Amino acid sequence: MDKKLYMVSLGPGDIDLITVKALKALQASDAICIPTKSADQSFKKSLTHKIVKALMLEHNFTKPLIPVYTPMHFKKEDWQYQVDVLYDGFKTHDSLSFVTLGDSAVYSTVYYLLDIIKVQRPKLYCNTEVIAGVTSFSQASAKVKKPLCVGDSRFEIIPLLDKEVPTTTVYMRPKIGLDTKNIVERGEIYTFENMNYQGENITSYKKSKVDKYMTLFIDFFK
Ligand SMILES: C[S@@+](CC[C@H](N)C(=O)[O-])C[C@H]1O[C@@H](n2cnc3c(N)ncnc32)[C@H](O)[C@@H]1O
């Protein structure tokens, strides 16, 4: 049987802000892999563990929990260790979830692990599903009833580091018929049309003209 890996975004800490899709993935998994900063593999300092425990209690299910020591030193060997814990889990389980705070698209370990899995286990990479979640800043905006962007404003995410960093740019709210020549590609640009609706079309290039209002472009950093 093919192994299945879910990269599950848990949202910003309120268990009611997990998506239904993420909850279904946890319920469908044979075991749940949980990052912990404790070298003794305990869950004492793990925020994700608190969320998963509360979710299991609230939604009446239990799963074996596999600790994944995550020291946050941003070292390749640490990510390899974490991937090896997942590989080990697959020796006794057919499906696993690996959980992350907020949304996996934003400063999450998920993509360090996926970069390794893509090379070492291409089949598992293809069978991996990343499940989007609510970000900390979406929740922060909702808490104080202030939009992140509205009308003609834009929105930036800036890591607090003392250096220049590569940028991902999201372009949205285009006019139908817009010629996209003024969108200058800096990284790797994708076009997303009618996502999750009839006629969904995702291309790994910039369409030259906008055909649908429900179009967004993401120029992913390289
Ligand atoms: C490694 S990033 C993970 C971001 C997460 N994936 C997301 O979607 O928000 C961690 C940073 O997100 C922010 N963050 C995450 N959860 C937060 C919370 N509950 N309250 C305030 N800031 C939070 C903080 O800036 C923290 O340093």
The ligand as an SDF file (V2000), in Angstrom:
LIG
                    3D

 27 29  0  0  0  0  0  0  0  0999 V2000
    7.9480   30.1190   12.7820 C   0  0  0  0  0  0  0  0  0  0  0  0
    6.7460   31.3810   12.5950 S   0  0  0  0  0  0  0  0  0  0  0  0
    5.3450   30.4290   12.2420 C   0  0  0  0  0  0  0  0  0  0  0  0
    4.2190   31.2240   11.6120 C   0  0  0  0  0  0  0  0  0  0  0  0
    2.9990   30.3890   11.3850 C   0  0  0  0  0  0  0  0  0  0  0  0
    3.2490   29.3080   10.4130 N   0  0  0  0  0  0  0  0  0  0  0  0
    1.8230   31.2200   10.9100 C   0  0  0  0  0  0  0  0  0  0  0  0
    1.1580   30.8310    9.9440 O   0  0  0  0  0  0  0  0  0  0  0  0
    1.5390   32.2270   11.5260 O   0  0  0  0  0  0  0  0  0  0  0  0
    6.5110   31.8820   14.2470 C   0  0  0  0  0  0  0  0  0  0  0  0
    6.2060   33.3500   14.3490 C   0  0  0  0  0  0  0  0  0  0  0  0
    4.8310   33.5600   14.0330 O   0  0  0  0  0  0  0  0  0  0  0  0
    4.2680   34.5440   14.9160 C   0  0  0  0  0  0  0  0  0  0  0  0
    3.2260   33.8830   15.7120 N   0  0  0  0  0  0  0  0  0  0  0  0
    2.7930   32.6190   15.5580 C   0  0  0  0  0  0  0  0  0  0  0  0
    1.8160   32.3440   16.4290 N   0  0  0  0  0  0  0  0  0  0  0  0
    1.6160   33.4690   17.1420 C   0  0  0  0  0  0  0  0  0  0  0  0
    0.7440   33.8160   18.2080 C   0  0  0  0  0  0  0  0  0  0  0  0
   -0.1300   32.9130   18.6820 N   0  0  0  0  0  0  0  0  0  0  0  0
    0.8070   35.0610   18.7130 N   0  0  0  0  0  0  0  0  0  0  0  0
    1.6890   35.9600   18.2120 C   0  0  0  0  0  0  0  0  0  0  0  0
    2.5360   35.6880   17.2090 N   0  0  0  0  0  0  0  0  0  0  0  0
    2.5020   34.4640   16.6900 C   0  0  0  0  0  0  0  0  0  0  0  0
    5.4100   35.0580   15.7540 C   0  0  0  0  0  0  0  0  0  0  0  0
    5.9670   36.1770   15.0950 O   0  0  0  0  0  0  0  0  0  0  0  0
    6.3610   33.8880   15.7480 C   0  0  0  0  0  0  0  0  0  0  0  0
    7.6920   34.3340   15.9830 O   0  0  0  0  0  0  0  0  0  0  0  0
  1  2  1  0
  2  3  1  0
  2 10  1  0
  3  4  1  0
  4  5  1  0
  5  6  1  0
  5  7  1  0
  7  8  2  0
  7  9  1  0
 10 11  1  0
 11 12  1  0
 11 26  1  0
 12 13  1  0
 13 14  1  0
 13 24  1  0
 14 15  1  0
 14 23  1  0
 15 16  2  0
 16 17  1  0
 17 18  1  0
 17 23  2  0
 18 19  1  0
 18 20  2  0
 20 21  1  0
 21 22  2  0
 22 23  1  0
 24 25  1  0
 24 26  1  0
 26 27  1  0
M  CHG  2   2   1   9  -1
M  END
$$$$
